[in-house]
Amino acid sequence: MQLPCSDTAGTLFFADDNLSVQSSRLDADSSKKSGYQVEVKTLDQMVEEMQLPRVDFIKCDAEGVEIGILRGATKTLRKFKPKLAFCAYHNPTDFDQMRAILRPLGYRIKGKGLVNGGDGIVVVMLHAW
C-alpha cells in the first residue's frame, strides 16, 4: 500500500515541483502551484488495514508534515511503542511539537544534530524509544 500519511483521512493537494523533488509536498494552498489531489490516510488506518501484528520502527522524513503523521499514529504508538527516527528541521517548532505529542505516550526523546534553519538553530533528527 503506497499512500501519503496525514493526521486525517481524505484527499489533499500534492504540490509537485518538477524542478526540485525535495520541494514536492502535501500542501494546503493549491492556488499557485502545479500538482494534483491525492488520497491520504493516517498511519493508524494503514496499520489496521494491513493487519500488522507489530510495528517496531518508524522512520520519517516527510518534508514538513511529520507532525501530522505523528498525530495520525497515536493508536499505533500506544499499542506497539515502536522506536522512531523523525526529521525535525523542516519547521522551527517541529522538535518541540513532536516532543509534546510523544512524552504523554511514555517515550524517551533525544534530539540529534543542529542546523541553522533560517529562523534560528533547529534540531535535525528526533529519536524516540
Backbone as XML, in Angstrom:
<?xml version="1.0"?>
<chain id="A" units="angstrom">
  <residue number="1" name="MET">
    <atom name="N" x="0.856" y="-1.170" z="0.000"/>
    <atom name="CA" x="0.000" y="0.000" z="0.000"/>
    <atom name="C" x="0.900" y="1.231" z="0.000"/>
  </residue>
  <residue number="2" name="GLN">
    <atom name="N" x="0.751" y="2.071" z="-0.996"/>
    <atom name="CA" x="1.526" y="3.296" z="-1.066"/>
    <atom name="C" x="0.584" y="4.493" z="-1.079"/>
  </residue>
  <residue number="3" name="LEU">
    <atom name="N" x="0.464" y="5.133" z="0.065"/>
    <atom name="CA" x="-0.358" y="6.331" z="0.193"/>
    <atom name="C" x="0.366" y="7.311" z="1.099"/>
  </residue>
  <residue number="4" name="PRO">
    <atom name="N" x="0.202" y="8.590" z="0.819"/>
    <atom name="CA" x="0.755" y="9.567" z="1.759"/>
    <atom name="C" x="0.010" y="9.488" z="3.090"/>
  </residue>
  <residue number="5" name="CYS">
    <atom name="N" x="0.723" y="9.758" z="4.180"/>
    <atom name="CA" x="0.128" y="9.760" z="5.514"/>
    <atom name="C" x="-0.145" y="11.186" z="5.960"/>
  </residue>
  <residue number="6" name="SER">
    <atom name="N" x="-1.180" y="11.337" z="6.771"/>
    <atom name="CA" x="-1.535" y="12.628" z="7.339"/>
    <atom name="C" x="-2.199" y="12.382" z="8.689"/>
  </residue>
  <residue number="7" name="ASP">
    <atom name="N" x="-2.707" y="13.452" z="9.291"/>
    <atom name="CA" x="-3.389" y="13.293" z="10.577"/>
    <atom name="C" x="-4.859" y="12.958" z="10.406"/>
  </residue>
  <residue number="8" name="THR">
    <atom name="N" x="-5.382" y="13.062" z="9.188"/>
    <atom name="CA" x="-6.763" y="12.691" z="8.898"/>
    <atom name="C" x="-6.812" y="11.997" z="7.538"/>
  </residue>
  <residue number="9" name="ALA">
    <atom name="N" x="-7.831" y="11.203" z="7.339"/>
    <atom name="CA" x="-8.024" y="10.544" z="6.047"/>
    <atom name="C" x="-8.791" y="11.477" z="5.130"/>
  </residue>
  <residue number="10" name="GLY">
    <atom name="N" x="-8.585" y="11.317" z="3.847"/>
    <atom name="CA" x="-9.318" y="12.134" z="2.885"/>
    <atom name="C" x="-8.479" y="12.401" z="1.657"/>
  </residue>
  <residue number="11" name="THR">
    <atom name="N" x="-8.661" y="13.583" z="1.092"/>
    <atom name="CA" x="-7.951" y="13.987" z="-0.108"/>
    <atom name="C" x="-7.254" y="15.311" z="0.154"/>
  </residue>
  <residue number="12" name="LEU">
    <atom name="N" x="-5.979" y="15.382" z="-0.212"/>
    <atom name="CA" x="-5.207" y="16.615" z="-0.078"/>
    <atom name="C" x="-4.518" y="16.936" z="-1.393"/>
  </residue>
  <residue number="13" name="PHE">
    <atom name="N" x="-4.080" y="18.172" z="-1.532"/>
    <atom name="CA" x="-3.355" y="18.599" z="-2.725"/>
    <atom name="C" x="-1.879" y="18.261" z="-2.570"/>
  </residue>
  <residue number="14" name="PHE">
    <atom name="N" x="-1.304" y="17.637" z="-3.590"/>
    <atom name="CA" x="0.132" y="17.362" z="-3.618"/>
    <atom name="C" x="0.775" y="18.321" z="-4.589"/>
  </residue>
  <residue number="15" name="ALA">
    <atom name="N" x="1.568" y="19.252" z="-4.059"/>
    <atom name="CA" x="2.279" y="20.229" z="-4.888"/>
    <atom name="C" x="3.503" y="19.532" z="-5.477"/>
  </residue>
  <residue number="16" name="ASP">
    <atom name="N" x="3.497" y="19.364" z="-6.783"/>
    <atom name="CA" x="4.539" y="18.630" z="-7.484"/>
    <atom name="C" x="5.502" y="19.627" z="-8.116"/>
  </residue>
  <residue number="17" name="ASP">
    <atom name="N" x="6.696" y="19.738" z="-7.558"/>
    <atom name="CA" x="7.699" y="20.672" z="-8.056"/>
    <atom name="C" x="8.655" y="19.917" z="-8.974"/>
  </residue>
  <residue number="18" name="ASN">
    <atom name="N" x="8.508" y="20.111" z="-10.275"/>
    <atom name="CA" x="9.333" y="19.389" z="-11.244"/>
    <atom name="C" x="10.802" y="19.801" z="-11.199"/>
  </residue>
  <residue number="19" name="LEU">
    <atom name="N" x="11.095" y="20.991" z="-10.696"/>
    <atom name="CA" x="12.469" y="21.474" z="-10.646"/>
    <atom name="C" x="13.215" y="20.987" z="-9.416"/>
  </residue>
  <residue number="20" name="SER">
    <atom name="N" x="12.493" y="20.695" z="-8.348"/>
    <atom name="CA" x="13.127" y="20.251" z="-7.111"/>
    <atom name="C" x="12.240" y="19.221" z="-6.430"/>
  </residue>
  <residue number="21" name="VAL">
    <atom name="N" x="12.611" y="17.965" z="-6.549"/>
    <atom name="CA" x="11.833" y="16.883" z="-5.946"/>
    <atom name="C" x="11.673" y="17.123" z="-4.443"/>
  </residue>
  <residue number="22" name="GLN">
    <atom name="N" x="12.697" y="17.697" z="-3.807"/>
    <atom name="CA" x="12.644" y="17.944" z="-2.371"/>
    <atom name="C" x="11.605" y="18.988" z="-1.996"/>
  </residue>
  <residue number="23" name="SER">
    <atom name="N" x="11.150" y="19.769" z="-2.952"/>
    <atom name="CA" x="10.133" y="20.775" z="-2.677"/>
    <atom name="C" x="8.719" y="20.261" z="-2.910"/>
  </residue>
  <residue number="24" name="SER">
    <atom name="N" x="8.582" y="19.060" z="-3.455"/>
    <atom name="CA" x="7.261" y="18.467" z="-3.649"/>
    <atom name="C" x="6.729" y="18.023" z="-2.305"/>
  </residue>
  <residue number="25" name="ARG">
    <atom name="N" x="5.437" y="18.339" z="-2.040"/>
    <atom name="CA" x="4.878" y="18.018" z="-0.724"/>
    <atom name="C" x="3.372" y="18.194" z="-0.696"/>
  </residue>
  <residue number="26" name="LEU">
    <atom name="N" x="2.750" y="17.611" z="0.329"/>
    <atom name="CA" x="1.342" y="17.889" z="0.593"/>
    <atom name="C" x="1.245" y="19.347" z="0.985"/>
  </residue>
  <residue number="27" name="ASP">
    <atom name="N" x="0.273" y="20.037" z="0.432"/>
    <atom name="CA" x="0.193" y="21.483" z="0.644"/>
    <atom name="C" x="-1.269" y="21.910" z="0.687"/>
  </residue>
  <residue number="28" name="ALA">
    <atom name="N" x="-1.615" y="22.708" z="1.673"/>
    <atom name="CA" x="-2.996" y="23.199" z="1.792"/>
    <atom name="C" x="-3.310" y="24.243" z="0.736"/>
  </residue>
  <residue number="29" name="ASP">
    <atom name="N" x="-2.305" y="24.979" z="0.275"/>
    <atom name="CA" x="-2.524" y="26.058" z="-0.690"/>
    <atom name="C" x="-2.214" y="25.563" z="-2.100"/>
  </residue>
  <residue number="30" name="SER">
    <atom name="N" x="-3.231" y="25.302" z="-2.877"/>
    <atom name="CA" x="-3.030" y="24.807" z="-4.236"/>
    <atom name="C" x="-3.121" y="25.914" z="-5.270"/>
  </residue>
  <residue number="31" name="SER">
    <atom name="N" x="-3.329" y="27.146" z="-4.873"/>
    <atom name="CA" x="-3.621" y="28.225" z="-5.808"/>
    <atom name="C" x="-2.457" y="28.605" z="-6.714"/>
  </residue>
  <residue number="32" name="LYS">
    <atom name="N" x="-1.229" y="28.490" z="-6.250"/>
    <atom name="CA" x="-0.092" y="28.958" z="-7.045"/>
    <atom name="C" x="0.861" y="27.837" z="-7.427"/>
  </residue>
  <residue number="33" name="LYS">
    <atom name="N" x="0.415" y="26.616" z="-7.312"/>
    <atom name="CA" x="1.315" y="25.502" z="-7.546"/>
    <atom name="C" x="0.706" y="24.508" z="-8.530"/>
  </residue>
  <residue number="34" name="SER">
    <atom name="N" x="1.588" y="23.793" z="-9.223"/>
    <atom name="CA" x="1.108" y="22.696" z="-10.053"/>
    <atom name="C" x="1.084" y="21.442" z="-9.188"/>
  </residue>
  <residue number="35" name="GLY">
    <atom name="N" x="0.190" y="20.549" z="-9.501"/>
    <atom name="CA" x="0.092" y="19.322" z="-8.720"/>
    <atom name="C" x="-1.240" y="18.649" z="-8.939"/>
  </residue>
  <residue number="36" name="TYR">
    <atom name="N" x="-1.649" y="17.864" z="-7.971"/>
    <atom name="CA" x="-2.863" y="17.073" z="-8.121"/>
    <atom name="C" x="-3.363" y="16.645" z="-6.747"/>
  </residue>
  <residue number="37" name="GLN">
    <atom name="N" x="-4.596" y="16.185" z="-6.700"/>
    <atom name="CA" x="-5.206" y="15.690" z="-5.472"/>
    <atom name="C" x="-4.754" y="14.249" z="-5.235"/>
  </residue>
  <residue number="38" name="VAL">
    <atom name="N" x="-4.477" y="13.914" z="-3.983"/>
    <atom name="CA" x="-4.092" y="12.547" z="-3.628"/>
    <atom name="C" x="-4.903" y="12.081" z="-2.428"/>
  </residue>
  <residue number="39" name="GLU">
    <atom name="N" x="-5.145" y="10.789" z="-2.369"/>
    <atom name="CA" x="-5.791" y="10.196" z="-1.200"/>
    <atom name="C" x="-4.751" y="10.082" z="-0.091"/>
  </residue>
  <residue number="40" name="VAL">
    <atom name="N" x="-5.141" y="10.416" z="1.121"/>
    <atom name="CA" x="-4.249" y="10.268" z="2.277"/>
    <atom name="C" x="-4.965" y="9.461" z="3.350"/>
  </residue>
  <residue number="41" name="LYS">
    <atom name="N" x="-4.171" y="8.774" z="4.158"/>
    <atom name="CA" x="-4.700" y="8.017" z="5.294"/>
    <atom name="C" x="-3.812" y="8.288" z="6.489"/>
  </residue>
  <residue number="42" name="THR">
    <atom name="N" x="-4.328" y="7.970" z="7.656"/>
    <atom name="CA" x="-3.491" y="8.052" z="8.840"/>
    <atom name="C" x="-2.642" y="6.784" z="8.907"/>
  </residue>
  <residue number="43" name="LEU">
    <atom name="N" x="-1.547" y="6.880" z="9.611"/>
    <atom name="CA" x="-0.712" y="5.706" z="9.811"/>
    <atom name="C" x="-1.492" y="4.648" z="10.589"/>
  </residue>
  <residue number="44" name="ASP">
    <atom name="N" x="-2.309" y="5.089" z="11.537"/>
    <atom name="CA" x="-3.155" y="4.142" z="12.284"/>
    <atom name="C" x="-4.057" y="3.348" z="11.337"/>
  </residue>
  <residue number="45" name="GLN">
    <atom name="N" x="-4.674" y="4.022" z="10.375"/>
    <atom name="CA" x="-5.544" y="3.330" z="9.418"/>
    <atom name="C" x="-4.759" y="2.321" z="8.591"/>
  </residue>
  <residue number="46" name="MET">
    <atom name="N" x="-3.578" y="2.715" z="8.143"/>
    <atom name="CA" x="-2.780" y="1.820" z="7.306"/>
    <atom name="C" x="-2.347" y="0.578" z="8.086"/>
  </residue>
  <residue number="47" name="VAL">
    <atom name="N" x="-1.927" y="0.761" z="9.331"/>
    <atom name="CA" x="-1.516" y="-0.376" z="10.166"/>
    <atom name="C" x="-2.695" y="-1.320" z="10.374"/>
  </residue>
  <residue number="48" name="GLU">
    <atom name="N" x="-3.865" y="-0.744" z="10.633"/>
    <atom name="CA" x="-5.062" y="-1.567" z="10.845"/>
    <atom name="C" x="-5.479" y="-2.295" z="9.573"/>
  </residue>
  <residue number="49" name="GLU">
    <atom name="N" x="-5.503" y="-1.589" z="8.448"/>
    <atom name="CA" x="-5.911" y="-2.211" z="7.181"/>
    <atom name="C" x="-4.971" y="-3.325" z="6.755"/>
  </residue>
  <residue number="50" name="MET">
    <atom name="N" x="-3.684" y="-3.155" z="7.025"/>
    <atom name="CA" x="-2.708" y="-4.189" z="6.662"/>
    <atom name="C" x="-2.632" y="-5.287" z="7.718"/>
  </residue>
  <residue number="51" name="GLN">
    <atom name="N" x="-3.385" y="-5.117" z="8.818"/>
    <atom name="CA" x="-3.422" y="-6.091" z="9.910"/>
    <atom name="C" x="-2.018" y="-6.473" z="10.380"/>
  </residue>
  <residue number="52" name="LEU">
    <atom name="N" x="-1.200" y="-5.438" z="10.591"/>
    <atom name="CA" x="0.168" y="-5.697" z="11.025"/>
    <atom name="C" x="0.165" y="-6.233" z="12.455"/>
  </residue>
  <residue number="53" name="PRO">
    <atom name="N" x="0.853" y="-7.336" z="12.691"/>
    <atom name="CA" x="0.890" y="-7.894" z="14.039"/>
    <atom name="C" x="1.792" y="-7.086" z="14.979"/>
  </residue>
  <residue number="54" name="ARG">
    <atom name="N" x="2.706" y="-6.296" z="14.394"/>
    <atom name="CA" x="3.582" y="-5.448" z="15.201"/>
    <atom name="C" x="4.221" y="-4.369" z="14.332"/>
  </residue>
  <residue number="55" name="VAL">
    <atom name="N" x="4.624" y="-3.302" z="14.979"/>
    <atom name="CA" x="5.362" y="-2.217" z="14.339"/>
    <atom name="C" x="6.537" y="-1.929" z="15.267"/>
  </residue>
  <residue number="56" name="ASP">
    <atom name="N" x="7.750" y="-2.118" z="14.765"/>
    <atom name="CA" x="8.943" y="-1.982" z="15.602"/>
    <atom name="C" x="9.659" y="-0.643" z="15.438"/>
  </residue>
  <residue number="57" name="PHE">
    <atom name="N" x="9.577" y="-0.063" z="14.237"/>
    <atom name="CA" x="10.370" y="1.120" z="13.941"/>
    <atom name="C" x="9.658" y="1.965" z="12.891"/>
  </residue>
  <residue number="58" name="ILE">
    <atom name="N" x="9.656" y="3.276" z="13.073"/>
    <atom name="CA" x="9.101" y="4.188" z="12.070"/>
    <atom name="C" x="10.146" y="5.257" z="11.796"/>
  </residue>
  <residue number="59" name="LYS">
    <atom name="N" x="10.524" y="5.389" z="10.530"/>
    <atom name="CA" x="11.455" y="6.415" z="10.085"/>
    <atom name="C" x="10.674" y="7.367" z="9.195"/>
  </residue>
  <residue number="60" name="CYS">
    <atom name="N" x="10.847" y="8.671" z="9.406"/>
    <atom name="CA" x="10.018" y="9.610" z="8.663"/>
    <atom name="C" x="10.768" y="10.892" z="8.314"/>
  </residue>
  <residue number="61" name="ASP">
    <atom name="N" x="10.836" y="11.178" z="7.033"/>
    <atom name="CA" x="11.302" y="12.470" z="6.516"/>
    <atom name="C" x="10.255" y="12.871" z="5.491"/>
  </residue>
  <residue number="62" name="ALA">
    <atom name="N" x="9.274" y="13.642" z="5.926"/>
    <atom name="CA" x="8.103" y="13.930" z="5.097"/>
    <atom name="C" x="7.984" y="15.402" z="4.720"/>
  </residue>
  <residue number="63" name="GLU">
    <atom name="N" x="9.123" y="16.079" z="4.629"/>
    <atom name="CA" x="9.180" y="17.458" z="4.134"/>
    <atom name="C" x="8.200" y="18.401" z="4.816"/>
  </residue>
  <residue number="64" name="GLY">
    <atom name="N" x="8.114" y="18.294" z="6.130"/>
    <atom name="CA" x="7.338" y="19.264" z="6.890"/>
    <atom name="C" x="5.992" y="18.801" z="7.405"/>
  </residue>
  <residue number="65" name="VAL">
    <atom name="N" x="5.571" y="17.592" z="7.066"/>
    <atom name="CA" x="4.283" y="17.112" z="7.575"/>
    <atom name="C" x="4.442" y="16.007" z="8.624"/>
  </residue>
  <residue number="66" name="GLU">
    <atom name="N" x="5.622" y="15.942" z="9.229"/>
    <atom name="CA" x="5.892" y="14.930" z="10.245"/>
    <atom name="C" x="4.937" y="15.035" z="11.431"/>
  </residue>
  <residue number="67" name="ILE">
    <atom name="N" x="4.579" y="16.249" z="11.833"/>
    <atom name="CA" x="3.670" y="16.444" z="12.967"/>
    <atom name="C" x="2.322" y="15.776" z="12.676"/>
  </residue>
  <residue number="68" name="GLY">
    <atom name="N" x="1.782" y="15.994" z="11.498"/>
    <atom name="CA" x="0.515" y="15.369" z="11.120"/>
    <atom name="C" x="0.608" y="13.855" z="11.107"/>
  </residue>
  <residue number="69" name="ILE">
    <atom name="N" x="1.721" y="13.334" z="10.634"/>
    <atom name="CA" x="1.905" y="11.884" z="10.606"/>
    <atom name="C" x="1.909" y="11.325" z="12.031"/>
  </residue>
  <residue number="70" name="LEU">
    <atom name="N" x="2.607" y="11.999" z="12.939"/>
    <atom name="CA" x="2.604" y="11.559" z="14.347"/>
    <atom name="C" x="1.206" y="11.615" z="14.948"/>
  </residue>
  <residue number="71" name="ARG">
    <atom name="N" x="0.482" y="12.686" z="14.671"/>
    <atom name="CA" x="-0.889" y="12.810" z="15.208"/>
    <atom name="C" x="-1.797" y="11.708" z="14.688"/>
  </residue>
  <residue number="72" name="GLY">
    <atom name="N" x="-1.549" y="11.254" z="13.488"/>
    <atom name="CA" x="-2.353" y="10.181" z="12.904"/>
    <atom name="C" x="-1.847" y="8.794" z="13.252"/>
  </residue>
  <residue number="73" name="ALA">
    <atom name="N" x="-0.883" y="8.712" z="14.164"/>
    <atom name="CA" x="-0.297" y="7.419" z="14.525"/>
    <atom name="C" x="-0.377" y="7.133" z="16.014"/>
  </residue>
  <residue number="74" name="THR">
    <atom name="N" x="-1.142" y="7.912" z="16.768"/>
    <atom name="CA" x="-1.119" y="7.752" z="18.232"/>
    <atom name="C" x="-1.594" y="6.374" z="18.695"/>
  </residue>
  <residue number="75" name="LYS">
    <atom name="N" x="-2.558" y="5.790" z="18.018"/>
    <atom name="CA" x="-3.022" y="4.452" z="18.387"/>
    <atom name="C" x="-1.894" y="3.427" z="18.176"/>
  </residue>
  <residue number="76" name="THR">
    <atom name="N" x="-1.210" y="3.528" z="17.057"/>
    <atom name="CA" x="-0.091" y="2.643" z="16.752"/>
    <atom name="C" x="1.035" y="2.847" z="17.755"/>
  </residue>
  <residue number="77" name="LEU">
    <atom name="N" x="1.323" y="4.095" z="18.089"/>
    <atom name="CA" x="2.391" y="4.393" z="19.046"/>
    <atom name="C" x="2.071" y="3.838" z="20.430"/>
  </residue>
  <residue number="78" name="ARG">
    <atom name="N" x="0.820" y="3.972" z="20.853"/>
    <atom name="CA" x="0.410" y="3.427" z="22.161"/>
    <atom name="C" x="0.480" y="1.899" z="22.180"/>
  </residue>
  <residue number="79" name="LYS">
    <atom name="N" x="-0.032" y="1.288" z="21.121"/>
    <atom name="CA" x="-0.141" y="-0.173" z="21.094"/>
    <atom name="C" x="1.212" y="-0.869" z="20.945"/>
  </residue>
  <residue number="80" name="PHE">
    <atom name="N" x="2.066" y="-0.383" z="20.026"/>
    <atom name="CA" x="3.304" y="-1.096" z="19.706"/>
    <atom name="C" x="4.567" y="-0.430" z="20.260"/>
  </residue>
  <residue number="81" name="LYS">
    <atom name="N" x="4.454" y="0.848" z="20.603"/>
    <atom name="CA" x="5.591" y="1.655" z="21.068"/>
    <atom name="C" x="6.845" y="1.427" z="20.207"/>
  </residue>
  <residue number="82" name="PRO">
    <atom name="N" x="6.733" y="1.664" z="18.903"/>
    <atom name="CA" x="7.905" y="1.480" z="18.039"/>
    <atom name="C" x="8.964" y="2.549" z="18.313"/>
  </residue>
  <residue number="83" name="LYS">
    <atom name="N" x="10.202" y="2.231" z="17.997"/>
    <atom name="CA" x="11.268" y="3.224" z="18.024"/>
    <atom name="C" x="11.028" y="4.165" z="16.854"/>
  </residue>
  <residue number="84" name="LEU">
    <atom name="N" x="11.441" y="5.426" z="17.015"/>
    <atom name="CA" x="11.152" y="6.442" z="15.998"/>
    <atom name="C" x="12.406" y="7.214" z="15.609"/>
  </residue>
  <residue number="85" name="ALA">
    <atom name="N" x="12.495" y="7.545" z="14.341"/>
    <atom name="CA" x="13.512" y="8.466" z="13.824"/>
    <atom name="C" x="12.776" y="9.425" z="12.880"/>
  </residue>
  <residue number="86" name="PHE">
    <atom name="N" x="12.549" y="10.652" z="13.340"/>
    <atom name="CA" x="11.791" y="11.639" z="12.574"/>
    <atom name="C" x="12.647" y="12.867" z="12.298"/>
  </residue>
  <residue number="87" name="CYS">
    <atom name="N" x="12.642" y="13.341" z="11.067"/>
    <atom name="CA" x="13.293" y="14.621" z="10.762"/>
    <atom name="C" x="12.536" y="15.715" z="11.490"/>
  </residue>
  <residue number="88" name="ALA">
    <atom name="N" x="13.293" y="16.666" z="12.046"/>
    <atom name="CA" x="12.674" y="17.711" z="12.863"/>
    <atom name="C" x="13.135" y="19.110" z="12.458"/>
  </residue>
  <residue number="89" name="TYR">
    <atom name="N" x="13.705" y="19.249" z="11.271"/>
    <atom name="CA" x="14.296" y="20.526" z="10.878"/>
    <atom name="C" x="13.472" y="21.340" z="9.878"/>
  </residue>
  <residue number="90" name="HIS">
    <atom name="N" x="12.376" y="20.800" z="9.400"/>
    <atom name="CA" x="11.631" y="21.495" z="8.358"/>
    <atom name="C" x="10.953" y="22.770" z="8.843"/>
  </residue>
  <residue number="91" name="ASN">
    <atom name="N" x="10.467" y="22.752" z="10.070"/>
    <atom name="CA" x="9.817" y="23.922" z="10.663"/>
    <atom name="C" x="10.458" y="24.180" z="12.022"/>
  </residue>
  <residue number="92" name="PRO">
    <atom name="N" x="10.608" y="25.446" z="12.414"/>
    <atom name="CA" x="11.334" y="25.760" z="13.648"/>
    <atom name="C" x="10.755" y="25.122" z="14.910"/>
  </residue>
  <residue number="93" name="THR">
    <atom name="N" x="9.469" y="24.822" z="14.938"/>
    <atom name="CA" x="8.851" y="24.272" z="16.151"/>
    <atom name="C" x="8.631" y="22.756" z="16.091"/>
  </residue>
  <residue number="94" name="ASP">
    <atom name="N" x="9.097" y="22.100" z="15.033"/>
    <atom name="CA" x="8.842" y="20.669" z="14.855"/>
    <atom name="C" x="9.299" y="19.837" z="16.047"/>
  </residue>
  <residue number="95" name="PHE">
    <atom name="N" x="10.524" y="20.019" z="16.486"/>
    <atom name="CA" x="11.053" y="19.186" z="17.569"/>
    <atom name="C" x="10.192" y="19.329" z="18.825"/>
  </residue>
  <residue number="96" name="ASP">
    <atom name="N" x="9.883" y="20.563" z="19.205"/>
    <atom name="CA" x="9.078" y="20.787" z="20.409"/>
    <atom name="C" x="7.674" y="20.211" z="20.267"/>
  </residue>
  <residue number="97" name="GLN">
    <atom name="N" x="7.071" y="20.334" z="19.093"/>
    <atom name="CA" x="5.730" y="19.781" z="18.883"/>
    <atom name="C" x="5.751" y="18.255" z="18.929"/>
  </residue>
  <residue number="98" name="MET">
    <atom name="N" x="6.760" y="17.656" z="18.317"/>
    <atom name="CA" x="6.868" y="16.194" z="18.353"/>
    <atom name="C" x="7.055" y="15.706" z="19.785"/>
  </residue>
  <residue number="99" name="ARG">
    <atom name="N" x="7.908" y="16.391" z="20.517"/>
    <atom name="CA" x="8.150" y="16.029" z="21.912"/>
    <atom name="C" x="6.850" y="16.120" z="22.715"/>
  </residue>
  <residue number="100" name="ALA">
    <atom name="N" x="6.047" y="17.149" z="22.453"/>
    <atom name="CA" x="4.776" y="17.320" z="23.169"/>
    <atom name="C" x="3.789" y="16.186" z="22.847"/>
  </residue>
  <residue number="101" name="ILE">
    <atom name="N" x="3.838" y="15.638" z="21.661"/>
    <atom name="CA" x="2.975" y="14.521" z="21.278"/>
    <atom name="C" x="3.477" y="13.221" z="21.914"/>
  </residue>
  <residue number="102" name="LEU">
    <atom name="N" x="4.785" y="13.028" z="21.944"/>
    <atom name="CA" x="5.360" y="11.745" z="22.347"/>
    <atom name="C" x="5.528" y="11.558" z="23.852"/>
  </residue>
  <residue number="103" name="ARG">
    <atom name="N" x="5.813" y="12.603" z="24.569"/>
    <atom name="CA" x="6.038" y="12.445" z="26.022"/>
    <atom name="C" x="4.836" y="11.846" z="26.747"/>
  </residue>
  <residue number="104" name="PRO">
    <atom name="N" x="3.597" y="12.315" z="26.483"/>
    <atom name="CA" x="2.453" y="11.703" z="27.174"/>
    <atom name="C" x="2.257" y="10.221" z="26.831"/>
  </residue>
  <residue number="105" name="LEU">
    <atom name="N" x="2.873" y="9.765" z="25.739"/>
    <atom name="CA" x="2.778" y="8.360" z="25.345"/>
    <atom name="C" x="3.887" y="7.523" z="25.980"/>
  </residue>
  <residue number="106" name="GLY">
    <atom name="N" x="4.713" y="8.152" z="26.819"/>
    <atom name="CA" x="5.748" y="7.431" z="27.538"/>
    <atom name="C" x="7.079" y="7.308" z="26.820"/>
  </residue>
  <residue number="107" name="TYR">
    <atom name="N" x="7.273" y="8.079" z="25.770"/>
    <atom name="CA" x="8.520" y="7.994" z="25.014"/>
    <atom name="C" x="9.650" y="8.770" z="25.675"/>
  </residue>
  <residue number="108" name="ARG">
    <atom name="N" x="10.855" y="8.218" z="25.571"/>
    <atom name="CA" x="12.080" y="8.954" z="25.858"/>
    <atom name="C" x="12.519" y="9.579" z="24.542"/>
  </residue>
  <residue number="109" name="ILE">
    <atom name="N" x="13.010" y="10.802" z="24.576"/>
    <atom name="CA" x="13.254" y="11.561" z="23.351"/>
    <atom name="C" x="14.651" y="12.158" z="23.380"/>
  </residue>
  <residue number="110" name="LYS">
    <atom name="N" x="15.305" y="12.099" z="22.229"/>
    <atom name="CA" x="16.619" y="12.710" z="22.096"/>
    <atom name="C" x="16.695" y="13.417" z="20.746"/>
  </residue>
  <residue number="111" name="GLY">
    <atom name="N" x="17.231" y="14.634" z="20.757"/>
    <atom name="CA" x="17.481" y="15.358" z="19.521"/>
    <atom name="C" x="18.902" y="15.114" z="19.079"/>
  </residue>
  <residue number="112" name="LYS">
    <atom name="N" x="19.098" y="14.993" z="17.768"/>
    <atom name="CA" x="20.443" y="14.768" z="17.234"/>
    <atom name="C" x="20.716" y="15.768" z="16.123"/>
  </residue>
  <residue number="113" name="GLY">
    <atom name="N" x="21.852" y="16.422" z="16.221"/>
    <atom name="CA" x="22.292" y="17.350" z="15.184"/>
    <atom name="C" x="21.589" y="18.691" z="15.263"/>
  </residue>
  <residue number="114" name="LEU">
    <atom name="N" x="22.318" y="19.729" z="14.914"/>
    <atom name="CA" x="21.766" y="21.081" z="14.877"/>
    <atom name="C" x="22.105" y="21.705" z="13.534"/>
  </residue>
  <residue number="115" name="VAL">
    <atom name="N" x="21.184" y="22.531" z="13.033"/>
    <atom name="CA" x="21.402" y="23.227" z="11.778"/>
    <atom name="C" x="20.733" y="24.588" z="11.868"/>
  </residue>
  <residue number="116" name="ASN">
    <atom name="N" x="21.271" y="25.551" z="11.158"/>
    <atom name="CA" x="20.631" y="26.864" z="11.102"/>
    <atom name="C" x="19.495" y="26.771" z="10.097"/>
  </residue>
  <residue number="117" name="GLY">
    <atom name="N" x="18.267" y="26.783" z="10.595"/>
    <atom name="CA" x="17.094" y="26.624" z="9.743"/>
    <atom name="C" x="16.578" y="27.924" z="9.162"/>
  </residue>
  <residue number="118" name="GLY">
    <atom name="N" x="17.348" y="29.009" z="9.210"/>
    <atom name="CA" x="16.891" y="30.288" z="8.693"/>
    <atom name="C" x="16.192" y="31.101" z="9.757"/>
  </residue>
  <residue number="119" name="ASP">
    <atom name="N" x="15.406" y="30.442" z="10.595"/>
    <atom name="CA" x="14.719" y="31.102" z="11.712"/>
    <atom name="C" x="15.462" y="30.848" z="13.014"/>
  </residue>
  <residue number="120" name="GLY">
    <atom name="N" x="16.690" y="30.374" z="12.925"/>
    <atom name="CA" x="17.473" y="30.046" z="14.106"/>
    <atom name="C" x="17.944" y="28.611" z="14.053"/>
  </residue>
  <residue number="121" name="ILE">
    <atom name="N" x="18.594" y="28.195" z="15.107"/>
    <atom name="CA" x="19.130" y="26.832" z="15.195"/>
    <atom name="C" x="17.993" y="25.847" z="15.502"/>
  </residue>
  <residue number="122" name="VAL">
    <atom name="N" x="17.925" y="24.765" z="14.726"/>
    <atom name="CA" x="16.894" y="23.752" z="14.934"/>
    <atom name="C" x="17.537" y="22.376" z="15.038"/>
  </residue>
  <residue number="123" name="VAL">
    <atom name="N" x="16.852" y="21.472" z="15.703"/>
    <atom name="CA" x="17.288" y="20.075" z="15.821"/>
    <atom name="C" x="17.011" y="19.370" z="14.500"/>
  </residue>
  <residue number="124" name="VAL">
    <atom name="N" x="17.970" y="18.562" z="14.038"/>
    <atom name="CA" x="17.827" y="17.863" z="12.755"/>
    <atom name="C" x="16.953" y="16.611" z="12.882"/>
  </residue>
  <residue number="125" name="MET">
    <atom name="N" x="17.260" y="15.739" z="13.862"/>
    <atom name="CA" x="16.559" y="14.466" z="13.989"/>
    <atom name="C" x="16.021" y="14.287" z="15.391"/>
  </residue>
  <residue number="126" name="LEU">
    <atom name="N" x="14.851" y="13.707" z="15.492"/>
    <atom name="CA" x="14.290" y="13.282" z="16.760"/>
    <atom name="C" x="14.338" y="11.776" z="16.798"/>
  </residue>
  <residue number="127" name="HIS">
    <atom name="N" x="14.970" y="11.236" z="17.833"/>
    <atom name="CA" x="14.949" y="9.802" z="18.073"/>
    <atom name="C" x="14.113" y="9.576" z="19.323"/>
  </residue>
  <residue number="128" name="ALA">
    <atom name="N" x="13.258" y="8.581" z="19.305"/>
    <atom name="CA" x="12.406" y="8.289" z="20.458"/>
    <atom name="C" x="12.302" y="6.785" z="20.617"/>
  </residue>
  <residue number="129" name="TRP">
    <atom name="N" x="12.203" y="6.364" z="21.881"/>
    <atom name="CA" x="12.096" y="4.938" z="22.205"/>
    <atom name="C" x="11.342" y="4.745" z="23.498"/>
  </residue>
</chain>
